[in-house]
Amino acid sequence: MKAMEGINTIAQKRLRSGFTTGSCAAAAAQAAVQLLLSGNRPDWVHLLTPKGTKLTLKVASGVLENDQAVCAIRKDSGDDPDITNGVLVYAHVSKAIAGIHIDGGEGVGRVTKPGLNQPVGEAAINSVPRQMIQDACQKAADEHGYQGGFCVIISIPGGEALALKTFNPRLGIEGGLSVIGTTGIVEPMSNAALVETIRLELNVLASSGEKAVLLSPGNYGEAFSRDVLGLDITKQVLCSNLIGIALEDAVEKGFQQILLVGHIGKLVKLGIGMANTHSCFGDGRLETLAACAIQAGAALPVLQALLECATTDAALHVLYKANCLKETMDVLKPRIDDFLMRMVPEGVDVGFVCFTTDPTFKGVLMASDNAIQLMTHWGTKEAGFLG
């Protein structure tokens, strides 16, 4: 089975990368459109991910009946210990007058709480996979000269049972799995492999003479650093959940300036001293925000509402409506500062930028006092953004 071109060179990782449920859904939809419009099921689908990686995915099955085409792609998570590895992701496609309408079927969860990527009531198919599905369908339609629309239903048989082993029920996603992925690629998440990768990238930077390093837990931080803060991310190191290890190794490699750019969902955990922010080591996000809100003067109903939230972004709305968002962030800020200062020796300048992608508050929530000065090491064009 061809998984992807250049699979051994993605982020220079030694472990084999895979592809997301979002990529599977998009490829299945593209195959189904081709089958629907031509009557022939393709054996392979060529897909370009948002990360720019070319995938060549085998079509596991395909049938055409009652004016509907159904195709499936088998999920391959590479060497990542992903619970969805091996599942079949189906796309059921029929013609529509116009537009591309996407919904979830068997095994795909429904959003029941606000603050998630999709509105309450919608299928738990995140925005990036939705765009990938739309693009894949449009590509196939253009190839066949078809100008109408499509109805696309994504299903994952067995997904409801698998979802019980994930955080979906706690997050308010009921009835199945989420179709997710921001890059289309599943990077191996073995701790040993991640540590080795982080240390390798830091070592390469240090060997080139760099004394400043830009850290981020993942793709959201990378995109925010580039698109909002205007930073040069060619020398950015993605540390995943291993923030403590990345800081320690950066110090060991001799870096004198360290800037951490991360989403509130990760950095809030630093407020209770969690050096590894992976959910398997604990959560405490909402409890931390509630504790900070208490110090900010929030009333009891606000605290109760915070603890009922599914995500930190949803909690931001609670704080905003209670007119204590800024005050709560002002309490959280020194907690994060204290964590970072305890991770580095005297003489190392360390700081952070904490942001949210929620459209209501999209932007910086708080930053260390030295963040603007630190950003100049990566050529920021938006230093005033934090002012």
Steps between C-alpha positions, in 0.01 A plus 500: 500500500635838402461729797657826388785642301797610703367321806848445645596866480207663680656715774805272466338247731628145506159354577246460222235771482138425414194693388207644693133408501452832318725385216314167489164676480617735225654216296189284544282791384719561197487133405122493547452805276713337230294181528173696497589703192684238294360166618854378563654458845858629516760274659701791640432862593759778485453762770694814594482566875486846662862441599591464133571127519387285206308190603422203280230302681356163404122483464396209720149459358247669279143438390252691286130448569179704507671812366749494788868410498667364813879468531729427793859571598674301772666719763877456537644677802856402418700429814273714716304307768167632370176331609353559153780322315353254250142627506312545174384856429209509255363780285143468370456746212192594299428789265347830612384803307783718629756523778682229692309396811690297760357304792589206720346156502564179693793520738555875465421698813271799550596819682285554811694774681613847386866589468602223261611537138144457369168643627271298726299251297753467219695187417843496666682556173743783561544799272826391334368152404179665377703723270706202386180308416362797308823545306523129420142487373547815292821362348324183387200698372725729293677200350165370373353835397223477759360832624240384752534437872534204734369363825781330692447279804812380684470183709737285707346162588593406856580862579244529778666223702850634436395849607429370851876449535573864413429836663206563266223424752659736753539772236134476406538303177250218508433198283835454335845619404617840382631553149802714573845606382651839423777382268360177354800314639533295820842558653633217721432590862728254678654690792842355426475602135376847592778557750756389246351728235487802732859449608614451142336822382634699796846357440490600133405856595765521770766363267422779252581757769146594597453625855125563482233234449129526422295214647140399438295195600363443151352614170269762649794672666705478183223659293433771759871586522519537123163649407416722797827584672694523173785281623745305287413141585779335301687468829201408715505171691171316558512330839151345515400445863860468620543864596710426808740273312534756219586776748752284683668393179505856364687605814737206467574599139593851612205706377480835677160619375192275489150600387207260535193568282199284581122468513324560832393133505864398542658790686231515769639171631832672568306701757489189720854392422432231238821463297336237276161628383373174351154409627619157616707675769204700626277786405420782741438760228160612621592459865799728444284761330247475783774550760627805313144630462451475879804723551360733235180537701264278299172399665405140578266457197790598272723236658230235462453595135876476438517147636217393270680617185634250247797710386708797608360700210149443636627610842625826348142583402385441859770732633426762236129505577586537870728797420801332655694357205786750515518480878517119488774507237687749719497242780603213273785693339736505804428131558631418154789743547592325824494157336728612217742675735530186712589298190803711405805628691570863573627684195272324249230732366178300467150622412170400343207603282164335573225521238161366397360426156141553613354750249358716780836558667732392218843621600727542796345444843813582699876511464804531722641849545806410296309343208532797265874522554542127451298504177754728336732197468264362234437822312149574622307761305225520759676583827233762573238225495584414859510856618 
